[in-house]
Amino acid sequence: MIDFACKKFFIDDVIKCSFGLTKSDLKIFHFLMNEPEEYFMTSDISDKLKFDLSTVQRSLKKLFEKEILNRRQNNLDTGGYVFRYKIKDKKKISEMILTMIDSWKGRVESELSKL
């Protein structure tokens, strides 16, 4: 928990706010953070977290678009392909969050200068 002046923040709140994540997105984020070396198919995550497949697909799409995940395409012998997802480097994700916090700090400084 982070104590900031008159409000306390849990780190999950900072992560959710930084990337605009839902509760489901955050659970998938944590699941992948706990398995940083492994690539997962959507169905694997759905089975392990007991989430609806469409929920996992939506969350993975969002996390990938926000550049939190790496994605690899595996071609199937029968034709077609599947995507596998893996969390990016934890240090990179931390840097992304700190950049967003710095940006917020800059906006606060700008607003304070107008007082």
VENTA-V169320 format. One record per pair of residues at least 12 apart in sequence whose C-alpha atoms are under 6 Angstrom apart, sorted by sequence separation. I is the first residue (numbers start at 1). J is the second residue. D is the distance in Angstrom with one decimal. If there is no record, write none. Layout:
{{I J D} {I J D}}
This chain:
{{72 84 5.2} {71 84 5.7} {71 85 4.7} {70 85 5.7} {70 86 5.3} {69 86 5.6} {69 87 4.5} {70 88 5.9} {69 88 5.1} {68 88 5.7} {25 59 5.1} {41 84 4.5} {40 84 4.9} {39 84 5.4} {40 85 5.1} {39 85 4.9} {39 86 4.6} {36 87 5.8} {32 87 5.6}}
